[in-house]
């Protein structure tokens, strides 16, 4: 997995915003709710994101993927070894993370985002 490609993908998803939280975490959100996070340090080499409940155990059973610190109870995983997933799989997982969070937004907010509103 190429972390720069993953960051660009996250930033380009519909309604996605990015900001720095907790001094060193680059956080990607939609509708004000986080769907992915990575370090602002380019050498850190890890990314965390929301996954479906049924995918959580399967992913965390794989080498290089762990429950995300502080967010595991919300079914977030952290990829510690970027070789653990291909660029294609990472893109699918990140798109799904965005979809999960987008789906939890109010219908009005979803409509505003899809129609490019405020």
C-alpha positions in Angstrom: 0.0 0.0 0.0 1.2 3.4 -0.9 0.4 5.8 1.9 0.5 8.9 -0.3 -2.0 7.4 -2.7 -4.2 6.5 0.3 -4.1 10.1 1.6 -5.0 11.4 -1.9 -7.9 9.0 -2.2 -9.3 9.9 1.2 -9.0 13.7 0.5 -10.8 13.2 -2.9 -13.8 11.3 -1.6 -17.2 13.2 -1.7 -17.5 15.7 1.2 -14.1 14.7 2.7 -12.2 17.2 4.8 -8.9 16.9 6.5 -7.4 18.5 9.5 -4.7 17.8 12.2 -5.9 16.6 15.5 -4.0 15.6 18.7 -1.0 17.5 17.4 0.3 14.9 15.0 -2.7 13.0 13.4 -3.9 13.8 10.0 -7.6 13.0 10.2 -10.0 12.6 7.2 -13.7 13.2 8.0 -17.0 13.4 6.2 -19.8 15.5 7.7 -17.6 16.2 10.7 -17.1 12.5 11.5 -13.8 10.8 11.2 -13.4 7.9 8.7 -9.6 7.6 8.5 -6.5 8.9 10.3 -2.7 8.7 9.8 0.3 10.5 11.2 1.5 13.8 9.9 5.0 12.3 10.1 5.7 10.8 6.6 8.0 8.3 8.2 5.3 6.9 10.5 4.0 4.5 7.8 0.6 3.6 9.2 -3.0 4.4 8.7 -6.2 3.7 10.7 -9.8 3.6 9.4 -13.3 2.4 10.2 -14.4 -1.0 8.9 -17.6 -3.1 8.9 -18.2 -5.0 12.1 -17.9 -8.4 10.3 -14.6 -7.4 8.6 -12.9 -6.3 11.8 -11.9 -9.7 13.1 -10.9 -11.0 9.7 -8.6 -8.0 9.1 -7.1 -8.0 12.6 -6.2 -11.7 12.2 -3.9 -10.7 9.4 -0.2 -9.9 10.0 0.5 -6.2 9.9 -3.1 -5.2 10.8 -4.1 -4.5 14.4 -7.1 -3.1 16.3 -6.6 0.7 16.2 -5.5 2.1 19.5 -8.3 4.0 21.2 -10.8 3.3 18.4 -10.9 -0.5 18.3 -14.2 -0.6 20.2 -15.7 1.4 17.3 -14.3 -1.2 14.9 -11.4 0.7 13.5 -8.2 -1.1 12.3 -4.7 0.2 12.0 -2.4 -1.0 9.2 1.1 -1.1 10.8 2.8 -2.8 7.9 1.9 -1.2 4.6 2.8 -4.4 2.7 -0.1 -6.1 4.5 -2.6 -4.7 1.8 -2.3 -3.9 -1.8 -3.1 -0.5 -3.2 -6.4 -1.9 -4.6 -7.5 -3.4 -1.4 -6.5 -0.3 0.6 -8.6 1.9 -1.8 -11.6 -0.4 -1.4 -11.3 -0.4 2.4 -10.9 3.4 2.6 -13.9 3.9 0.2 -15.9 1.6 2.5 -14.8 3.5 5.6 -16.1 6.7 4.0 -19.4 5.0 3.0 -19.9 3.6 6.5 -19.5 7.1 8.1 -21.4 8.8 5.3 -24.3 6.4 5.9 -24.6 7.5 9.6 -25.0 11.1 8.7 -28.4 12.8 8.7 -30.3 12.5 5.4 -30.1 16.3 5.1 -26.3 16.3 5.5 -26.0 13.5 3.1 -28.0 15.4 0.5 -26.0 18.6 1.1 -22.8 16.6 0.5 -24.0 14.8 -2.6 -25.5 17.9 -4.1 -22.5 20.1 -3.2 -24.5 22.2 -0.8 -23.3 24.2 2.2 
